[in-house]
Amino acid sequence: MKQFSLLSLAAIAALASEPVSIQKITVEGSASKVDSKSVSADEMVKFSRQSDLAEMLSQTLPEITHVRNSAVGNDIILRGFRKDNLNITIDDAKVCGACPNRMDPPSMHVSSSQIQSVEVQEGPFDVTQFGSLGGKINIVTKDPSKELGGEVSATLGSYDYRKLSTTVEGGNDKVQALVSFSRETSGQYKDGNGKKLVEQTKDLAVGAQEYKTAYENANAYERNNFSTKIVGNISNNQKLTLSYFGDRTDNVLYPRYKMDAQVDDTDMFNLKYQFLNLSSFSDELKIEGYHSKVTHVMGTDFRVGMAPMYAVMVAPVNATIQGAVIENTLTMAGIKVSVGLDGSIRNWDGTKYSKSNPSAYNILLPDVDTTNIALYAKGLKTIGHYEISGGMRYDDTTVNANQNLAMLDASTTTNRTFLTNMKDRDYTNISANVLAKYNYTSHTNVFMGIGQSTRVPDAKELYWVPSGNYNLNETINREIDLGAERTVGNLHLKGTVFYSDLKDYIYQYKNSATATTWANIDARIVGFDLKADAILNNEWSIDAGVAYQKGTKKDPSQLTGTATQIDKDLAEIPPMKGRAALVFDNSAHYAMAEWIGASSQTIDADNGEKEIAGYSILNFKYGAELGKGFSLMTGINNFFNRTYAISNGYIGNELVTGDDAIDPLVMNEPGRNFYATLSYKF
């Protein structure tokens, strides 16, 4: 029943009801990444009520955890790396969220109905992208088929969740095209205690963050998503791919923050031109370009507020990025080599003002450009039982802020002084790695990787007014990964351990009782992950995994402020997490019982991180092919209605100042919830 297994088990959020694979490219996969034959699908995205990619990956891979922001727009932590320490791309192109507090992380800006697969690469072993410090996640979207066809699916779920999605594709040998559209709305989910999203804000000490009575029953969000992709076969050895993705997400409730998102609009354009077998010096010449823009408008319209500081505030923020890469791949002396030139320009600009006086605005981000130009090379060679690869990248990066904005800022003298004194920054860096895999037998291999990667400070860390630190250095990650893989009959085992040494790690911390800033510290993250899957017979199988990581500050006294820092625990490091699933799969039906659990989280108590207890939940999934193109998928998440939270207890929610500026709200996960998706494929 393989065809149905790929349909049902991989249906991302059971919303698009399409096969979506996760390619987990670990160290041995990185060594073989140049050769696509060596990259295998490690997991499939399971059923889920939501279309939030962070939540789906978190339910699939133990080494990934999501940071709960709201019902949508959640963020990804991979092996303890988050935000700009983790590179997230769509078809190898970047989209940057505009919200300074990551209400709209990059993984949010694509719909599940557009996704074909997700590549998860752990560690500093990618040289093709700017800033892959601790790993890379690449979302691969669907290519159109030349056969005329399509799909329509409808999902209903708990908390008034509704989604309608449709896709049409077709063409001929020369041109193929795909068009998709989805409409999605959701009410506020309730946690295991029956609390809605807006009710969770009442746990905070400051009443200004609570919601007005008129919005206590408002929808959690509304979302429209549309895309198109056109592939043209120009000749036997030339191929052109054009794509556009648009996302319109409105009126998103973010109880964890002091503002909600009235508007979150995304537009992304990609172009790729491929020349195949041009000569003996070019197996493939690839030219890619992309442009994305995110408009994010936050406000306190829905909140109780208090005058004058919390009079209805609006914070429009814009983020754009344009980039291009030229890469040539060739084979020399049995070595497959790729050489590329990569460049991008990212702009980030944001203000804040009162609706009653929009001309008197405060600057949040002073129109910052981050310009990067890079050269990279990577290669792969197989020698007997060995696969050896390596890569190197040279980056030249400048970060420029608009100092002239100091005269326009309507806020305090402190803000004006910060804007006047801030300075531009220049960074030059080298990233490199060596990877080796030894195939001891056809069923056993061991692998090792040593790598160095870097990432420069982003605009918020440098220039957030007035608490940024424009003297920050870039972070350098020097990491070693070791692992082994073994297949014994129908049992497959894989394990990896890693040690990540972080020089000048960029860390947000409390430098006073009610304020935060960023500093460079030296730190380390160590951990492991284990995976096992077993085929019991033609119908039953077991899939299990566990991951653990621990982050440590080498010298907490590097963080200076009004209080002495002694806690060596790094913040935002997920606890040990495990997953186990029993799967039934025959020619007519698919069912899964899935357990996910985690231990309690170690915290940075010196900097206000809140304790989060361990948890254990049980999920059930069921799907069936109904015939004549119809299929049904259903599920129950959090069957025992547990009240629990995941990795969202750290500081940094300071869009509006006040006594609770660094008092994070720990958002609980949804309680017991149901969903069902009916799909028709033609």
C-alpha positions in Angstrom: 0.0 0.0 0.0 3.0 2.3 -0.7 1.0 4.7 -2.8 -1.5 5.4 -0.1 1.2 5.5 2.5 2.9 8.3 0.7 -0.4 10.0 0.3 -1.7 9.8 3.8 1.3 9.6 6.0 2.9 12.5 4.2 -0.1 14.7 4.0 1.2 17.9 5.6 -1.5 19.0 8.1 -3.9 16.7 6.3 -4.8 19.9 4.5 -3.3 19.5 1.1 -3.5 15.6 1.2 -0.3 15.4 -0.9 2.8 13.4 -0.3 5.4 15.5 1.5 8.7 13.9 2.5 11.3 15.1 5.0 14.8 14.5 3.7 16.9 14.6 6.9 20.4 15.2 5.6 22.7 14.3 8.4 26.5 14.4 8.2 26.7 11.3 6.0 24.0 12.7 3.8 25.9 16.0 3.6 28.9 14.2 2.3 26.7 12.7 -0.4 24.6 15.8 -1.0 26.2 16.5 -4.4 25.0 13.1 -5.5 21.2 13.0 -5.3 21.2 9.2 -5.3 22.6 9.3 -1.7 19.9 11.6 -0.3 17.0 9.5 0.9 13.6 10.4 2.5 14.0 9.8 6.3 10.6 10.7 7.6 7.2 11.7 6.2 5.2 14.6 7.6 2.4 13.2 9.6 -1.2 14.3 9.9 -1.8 17.5 11.7 -4.7 19.9 12.1 -2.6 23.0 11.4 -0.7 24.1 8.3 2.1 25.5 10.4 5.4 24.0 9.2 7.2 24.5 12.5 4.5 22.5 14.3 4.5 19.7 11.8 8.3 19.3 11.8 8.3 19.4 15.6 5.8 16.5 15.6 8.0 14.5 13.2 11.6 14.9 14.2 12.6 14.8 17.9 15.6 17.1 17.3 13.2 19.9 16.1 11.0 21.8 18.5 8.6 24.7 17.8 8.4 27.9 19.7 4.7 28.6 20.2 3.8 32.2 19.3 0.1 31.7 18.5 -2.2 29.4 16.5 0.0 30.1 13.4 3.5 31.7 12.8 5.4 29.4 15.1 9.2 29.3 15.0 11.7 26.4 14.6 14.5 25.3 16.9 16.9 22.6 15.5 19.4 21.2 17.9 19.2 24.3 20.1 19.7 26.7 17.1 17.0 29.2 16.3 16.3 32.5 14.5 19.3 33.7 12.4 21.4 30.8 13.7 19.3 28.5 11.5 19.0 29.0 7.7 15.4 28.5 6.3 14.9 28.7 2.6 12.2 28.1 0.0 13.6 26.4 -3.1 17.0 27.5 -1.9 15.8 31.1 -1.9 15.5 33.3 1.1 12.5 35.0 2.6 13.0 37.1 5.7 10.2 37.8 8.2 9.5 41.4 9.0 8.4 41.1 12.6 11.3 41.9 15.0 9.8 39.4 17.5 9.5 36.6 14.9 5.7 36.6 14.6 6.3 35.7 11.0 9.3 33.4 10.8 10.5 32.3 7.3 8.8 28.9 7.6 5.4 30.6 7.9 5.5 32.2 4.4 4.6 29.1 2.4 1.5 27.0 2.5 1.5 23.2 3.0 -0.4 22.7 -0.2 2.7 24.0 -2.1 5.3 21.8 -0.4 6.7 18.7 -2.0 9.4 17.9 0.5 11.5 19.4 3.3 15.3 19.0 3.6 16.7 19.1 7.1 20.5 19.5 7.3 22.0 19.6 10.7 25.3 21.2 11.6 27.6 23.8 9.9 28.0 21.7 6.7 26.4 23.9 4.0 28.5 26.4 2.1 26.0 27.4 -0.6 24.0 29.7 1.7 24.8 32.8 3.7 24.6 32.2 7.5 24.0 28.5 7.9 25.5 28.5 11.4 23.8 25.6 13.1 21.8 24.0 10.2 19.7 24.5 7.2 16.0 23.7 6.3 15.1 23.9 2.7 11.4 23.7 1.7 11.1 22.2 -1.8 7.9 23.2 -3.6 6.0 21.1 -6.2 6.9 21.1 -9.8 4.0 20.9 -12.3 3.2 17.9 -14.4 2.4 18.0 -18.1 -0.6 15.8 -17.4 -3.8 17.8 -16.8 -5.0 17.2 -13.3 -5.5 18.7 -9.9 -6.9 18.3 -6.4 -9.5 19.8 -4.2 -9.5 19.3 -0.4 -11.5 20.6 2.5 -10.6 20.4 6.2 -12.8 20.8 9.2 -11.4 20.8 12.8 -11.8 21.7 16.4 -11.9 25.4 17.3 -13.8 26.3 14.1 -10.8 25.4 11.9 -11.6 25.6 8.2 -9.5 25.2 5.1 -10.3 24.9 1.4 -7.4 24.1 -1.0 -7.3 23.6 -4.7 -4.5 22.9 -7.2 -4.6 22.6 -11.0 -1.6 21.6 -13.2 -0.9 20.6 -16.8 1.0 21.4 -20.0 3.0 19.6 -22.6 6.5 18.6 -23.3 7.6 22.2 -23.7 5.7 24.1 -20.9 4.1 22.9 -17.7 2.3 25.1 -15.2 0.8 24.7 -11.7 -1.6 27.1 -9.9 -2.8 26.7 -6.4 -5.0 28.6 -3.9 -6.0 28.0 -0.3 -8.3 29.8 2.2 -7.8 29.1 5.9 -9.4 30.4 9.1 -9.3 29.3 12.7 -10.9 30.2 15.9 -8.9 30.4 19.1 -7.7 27.0 20.3 -8.1 26.1 23.9 -5.5 24.5 26.1 -6.1 21.5 28.3 -7.6 23.7 31.0 -10.1 25.1 28.6 -8.4 28.5 28.3 -8.6 30.3 24.9 -5.7 32.3 23.6 -6.9 35.6 24.9 -7.6 34.2 28.3 -4.0 33.2 28.7 -2.9 36.8 28.8 -4.7 37.2 32.1 -1.8 35.3 33.7 0.4 38.4 33.2 0.7 41.1 35.9 0.0 44.1 33.6 -3.6 44.4 32.5 -2.8 46.5 29.5 -1.9 43.4 27.5 -5.4 41.8 28.1 -7.8 41.8 25.2 -10.9 44.1 24.9 -14.2 42.4 25.5 -15.1 42.9 21.8 -12.2 40.6 20.8 -12.5 37.9 23.4 -14.1 35.6 20.8 -12.3 36.8 17.7 -10.8 34.4 15.2 -7.2 33.5 15.8 -6.3 34.3 12.2 -7.5 34.4 8.6 -5.2 33.4 5.7 -5.3 33.3 1.9 -2.4 31.7 0.0 -1.8 31.5 -3.7 1.1 30.3 -5.9 2.0 29.5 -9.5 5.0 27.8 -11.0 5.9 27.6 -14.7 8.5 25.3 -16.1 9.7 25.8 -19.7 12.0 23.3 -21.5 13.7 25.7 -23.8 15.7 23.0 -25.5 17.1 19.6 -24.7 19.7 21.1 -22.4 18.0 24.3 -21.2 15.3 24.7 -18.6 13.6 27.8 -17.2 11.6 27.8 -14.0 9.5 30.8 -12.8 7.5 30.8 -9.6 5.5 33.2 -7.5 4.2 32.7 -3.9 1.8 35.1 -2.2 0.5 34.9 1.3 -2.1 37.2 2.9 -2.5 36.6 6.7 -4.7 39.1 8.6 -5.8 39.8 12.2 -3.5 37.2 13.8 -3.8 37.1 17.6 -0.4 37.0 19.3 -1.2 36.8 23.1 2.5 36.1 23.8 3.4 39.6 22.5 2.0 43.0 23.3 0.8 43.6 19.8 -1.2 41.6 17.3 -0.7 41.4 13.5 -3.3 43.2 11.6 -1.5 42.6 8.3 1.1 40.1 7.2 1.6 40.2 3.4 4.2 38.2 1.6 5.2 38.2 -2.1 8.1 36.1 -3.4 9.4 35.7 -7.0 11.9 33.0 -8.0 13.7 32.4 -11.3 16.0 29.6 -12.2 17.8 28.9 -15.5 19.7 25.6 -16.0 22.1 24.7 -18.8 22.9 21.0 -18.9 26.0 19.4 -20.4 27.4 22.5 -21.9 30.9 21.1 -22.3 33.4 18.9 -20.5 33.8 21.7 -18.0 30.1 22.1 -17.2 27.7 19.3 -16.3 25.3 22.0 -15.2 25.4 25.7 -15.1 22.7 27.2 -12.9 21.6 30.8 -12.6 19.1 31.7 -9.9 17.5 34.9 -8.7 14.9 35.7 -6.2 13.0 38.7 -4.6 10.8 38.6 -1.6 8.9 41.3 0.4 7.1 41.0 3.7 4.9 43.8 5.0 4.0 43.3 8.7 1.7 45.7 10.5 1.3 45.3 14.2 -0.9 47.1 16.6 -2.6 47.3 20.0 -6.1 47.7 18.6 -7.4 44.6 20.2 -5.9 45.3 23.7 -7.2 47.0 26.8 -4.2 49.3 27.0 -3.5 52.2 29.3 -3.0 55.9 28.4 -0.8 57.4 27.3 1.9 54.8 26.7 -0.5 52.1 25.6 -2.8 54.4 23.6 -3.6 52.5 20.3 -0.2 51.9 18.8 0.7 50.9 15.3 4.1 49.4 14.2 4.5 48.9 10.4 7.7 46.9 9.6 9.0 45.9 6.1 11.6 43.4 5.1 12.8 42.7 1.6 15.6 40.6 0.3 17.0 40.2 -3.3 19.6 37.6 -4.2 21.2 35.7 -7.0 23.6 32.8 -7.5 25.6 31.4 -10.4 26.8 27.9 -9.9 28.7 25.6 -12.2 29.0 21.8 -11.6 31.6 19.6 -13.3 33.5 16.4 -12.8 37.3 16.3 -12.7 39.4 13.3 -12.0 36.4 11.5 -10.5 35.6 14.4 -8.2 32.2 16.2 -8.5 32.9 19.9 -8.0 30.5 22.8 -7.7 31.7 26.4 -7.7 29.4 29.4 -7.1 29.1 33.1 -6.8 26.4 34.1 -4.3 25.0 37.6 -3.3 22.1 39.2 -1.5 20.8 42.4 -0.2 18.4 42.4 2.8 16.6 45.6 4.0 14.8 45.9 7.3 12.9 49.0 8.3 10.3 49.7 11.1 8.6 52.4 13.0 6.0 52.8 15.8 3.5 55.5 16.4 0.2 56.3 18.1 -2.9 56.3 15.9 -3.8 59.6 17.4 -0.6 61.2 16.2 1.0 59.2 13.3 3.4 62.0 12.4 5.2 61.7 15.7 6.7 58.3 15.2 9.5 56.3 16.9 12.1 54.4 14.9 12.4 50.7 15.7 14.8 49.6 12.9 16.6 52.4 11.1 16.3 51.3 7.4 19.1 48.8 7.6 20.8 47.1 4.5 22.7 43.9 4.9 24.7 43.2 1.8 26.6 40.0 1.2 28.8 38.7 -1.6 30.4 35.3 -1.4 32.4 32.7 -3.3 32.0 29.0 -2.5 33.2 25.6 -3.7 32.4 22.1 -2.7 33.4 18.6 -3.9 32.6 14.9 -3.5 34.7 11.8 -4.3 34.1 8.1 -3.7 37.1 6.0 -3.1 36.3 2.3 -2.5 34.2 2.2 0.6 34.7 5.8 1.4 32.7 8.9 0.5 34.7 12.1 1.2 33.5 15.6 0.6 34.4 19.1 1.6 33.5 22.7 1.0 34.6 26.3 1.6 32.9 29.7 1.5 34.3 33.2 1.7 31.8 35.9 2.7 32.1 39.7 2.6 29.3 41.4 4.4 28.4 45.0 5.1 25.6 46.3 7.4 24.5 49.9 6.9 22.0 51.8 8.9 20.4 55.2 8.0 21.9 57.6 10.5 19.9 60.5 9.1 16.8 59.1 10.7 18.0 60.5 14.1 16.5 63.9 13.2 13.1 62.4 12.5 12.7 60.3 15.5 10.0 61.7 17.8 11.0 59.8 20.9 13.4 60.4 23.8 16.9 61.9 23.8 18.2 58.3 24.5 16.8 57.1 21.2 18.2 60.1 19.3 21.7 59.5 20.9 21.6 55.9 19.9 20.6 56.7 16.3 23.3 59.3 16.1 26.1 57.2 17.5 25.4 53.9 15.7 27.9 52.8 13.2 28.1 50.7 10.0 29.8 47.3 10.2 31.9 45.2 7.9 32.6 41.5 8.3 34.7 39.0 6.3 34.5 35.3 7.1 35.5 31.9 6.0 33.4 28.8 6.4 34.7 25.3 5.6 34.0 21.6 6.3 35.3 18.1 5.7 33.0 15.1 5.8 33.7 11.4 5.5 31.6 8.3 5.4 32.9 4.7 5.6 30.6 2.0 4.3 31.8 -0.9 6.4 29.3 -3.2 4.8 26.3 -2.8 2.7 24.3 -2.6 5.9 26.6 -0.6 8.2 28.4 2.7 7.9 30.1 5.2 10.2 30.5 8.9 9.4 32.3 12.0 10.7 32.1 15.7 9.9 34.2 18.7 11.0 33.0 22.1 10.1 33.2 25.9 10.7 30.4 28.3 9.8 29.6 31.9 10.6 26.7 34.3 10.8 26.8 38.1 11.2 24.5 40.0 13.6 21.1 41.0 12.2 19.7 44.5 12.1 17.7 44.0 15.3 20.7 42.8 17.3 22.8 45.7 16.1 20.4 48.6 15.8 17.1 47.9 17.7 16.4 51.3 19.2 17.7 52.0 21.8 18.9 48.6 23.1 20.8 47.2 20.1 24.6 46.6 20.3 26.3 47.9 17.2 29.7 46.6 18.4 28.7 42.9 18.1 31.1 40.5 16.4 30.0 37.7 14.1 29.4 34.2 15.7 31.6 31.3 14.7 30.5 27.7 15.1 33.2 25.0 15.1 31.5 21.7 15.3 32.3 18.0 15.1 29.6 15.3 14.4 30.1 11.5 14.7 27.6 8.8 13.9 26.8 5.3 12.8 24.0 3.6 10.9 23.1 -0.1 10.9 20.4 -2.3 9.3 19.8 -5.7 10.8 17.0 -7.5 9.0 13.9 -5.3 9.2 15.4 -3.1 11.9 17.2 0.1 11.0 19.2 2.1 13.5 21.0 5.5 13.3 22.7 7.6 15.9 24.6 10.9 15.8 26.5 12.9 18.5 27.7 16.4 18.1 29.8 19.1 19.9 29.4 22.7 18.8 31.9 25.3 20.1 30.5 28.8 19.7 32.8 31.8 19.7 31.2 35.2 20.1 27.7 33.6 20.3 25.1 36.5 20.0 23.0 36.3 23.1 20.0 38.4 24.4 20.0 39.0 28.1 18.7 41.3 30.9 21.1 44.2 31.4 18.6 45.9 33.9 15.4 45.0 35.7 13.2 46.0 32.7 15.5 46.1 29.7 17.4 43.7 27.5 20.3 43.9 25.0 22.7 41.6 23.1 26.3 40.6 23.8 28.9 38.2 22.4 29.7 35.3 24.7 31.6 32.0 24.3 29.3 29.0 24.6 28.9 25.3 23.6 26.0 23.1 22.6 26.4 19.3 22.8 23.9 16.6 22.1 22.8 13.4 20.3 19.9 11.9 18.4 18.9 8.3 17.9 16.4 6.8 15.5 15.0 3.3 15.1 12.4 1.9 12.8 11.3 -1.7 12.4 9.0 -3.4 9.9 7.1 -6.0 11.8 5.3 -7.5 8.8 3.6 -6.4 5.6 1.1 -4.2 7.6 2.7 -3.2 10.9 5.8 -1.1 11.6 7.3 0.9 14.5 9.1 4.2 14.2 10.9 5.8 17.2 13.5 8.5 18.0 15.0 10.6 20.8 17.1 13.8 20.8 18.9 15.6 23.5 21.0 18.8 23.6 22.5 21.0 26.3 23.7 24.5 25.9 26.3 26.1 28.3 27.8 29.6 28.7 31.5 29.2 29.2 31.7 32.4 31.2 28.4 34.0 32.3 30.3 37.1 33.5 30.7 38.1 29.8 27.1 39.4 30.3 27.4 42.7 32.1 24.6 44.7 33.6 23.0 45.7 37.0 23.0 42.1 38.3 25.8 39.5 38.5 25.4 36.7 35.9 26.2 33.2 37.3 23.8 30.8 35.5 25.7 28.8 32.9 22.6 27.5 31.1 21.9 28.8 27.6 18.3 29.9 27.0 16.0 28.4 24.4 17.6 24.9 24.5 14.9 22.3 24.2 14.9 19.4 26.7 15.3 15.7 25.8 12.4 14.8 23.5 11.2 11.4 22.2 8.7 10.1 19.8 7.4 6.6 19.1 4.7 5.5 16.6 2.9 2.2 15.8 1.7 2.2 12.2 -0.8 0.0 10.5 -0.8 0.2 6.7 -2.5 -2.1 4.2 -4.1 -1.7 0.8 -7.2 0.0 2.1 -6.5 1.7 5.4 -3.8 3.6 7.3 -3.7 4.1 11.1 -1.2 5.4 13.6 -0.9 5.7 17.4 1.8 8.2 18.2 3.4 9.2 21.5 5.4 12.4 21.9 7.0 13.4 25.2 9.8 15.6 26.6 11.5 16.2 30.0 11.5 19.5 31.8 13.6 22.3 30.3 16.7 23.7 31.8 16.5 27.5 31.9 18.6 30.6 32.2 17.2 31.9 35.5 19.4 35.0 35.5 17.7 36.3 32.4 14.0 35.7 33.2 13.5 32.4 31.3 10.5 30.6 32.8 10.4 27.0 33.8 8.5 24.6 31.5 7.5 21.2 32.8 7.9 17.9 30.9 4.9 16.5 29.0 3.6 13.4 27.4 0.8 13.3 24.8 -0.9 10.7 22.6 -2.1 11.3 19.0 -4.2 9.0 16.7 -4.4 9.2 12.9 -6.6 7.3 10.4 -6.9 7.5 6.6 -8.6 5.6 3.8 -8.8 5.6 0.1 -12.4 5.8 -0.8 -12.1 5.2 -4.5 -12.7 7.3 -7.6 -10.1 9.8 -6.6 -11.5 10.5 -3.1 -9.6 10.0 0.2 -10.3 10.7 3.8 -7.9 11.6 6.6 -8.8 12.1 10.3 -7.1 12.5 13.6 -7.2 13.2 17.3 -4.3 15.2 18.8 -3.6 15.3 22.5 -6.1 12.6 23.2 -5.9 12.8 27.0 -6.3 16.7 26.8 -3.0 17.4 28.6 -2.1 21.0 29.5 1.5 21.6 28.5 3.9 24.1 26.9 6.9 23.9 24.6 10.1 26.1 24.6 8.6 29.6 24.7 9.6 31.0 28.0 12.4 33.3 27.1 12.7 37.1 27.2 12.6 39.5 24.2 8.9 40.5 23.7 9.6 44.2 24.0 7.7 45.9 21.2 5.9 48.0 23.7 7.8 49.0 26.9 6.5 48.7 30.4 7.0 46.8 33.6 6.3 43.5 31.9 8.6 44.2 28.9 10.7 41.2 29.7 8.2 39.0 31.5 7.4 36.3 28.8 4.0 34.7 28.6 4.4 30.9 28.4 1.8 29.8 25.8 0.2 26.4 26.4 -0.3 24.1 23.4 -3.8 23.1 22.1 -5.8 20.7 24.2 -7.7 17.7 22.7 -8.6 18.5 19.1 -10.1 16.7 16.1 -9.8 17.2 12.3 -10.9 15.6 9.1 -9.9 16.2 5.5 -11.8 15.0 2.5 -9.9 15.2 -0.8 -10.7 14.6 -4.4 -7.9 14.1 -6.9 -8.5 14.2 -10.6 
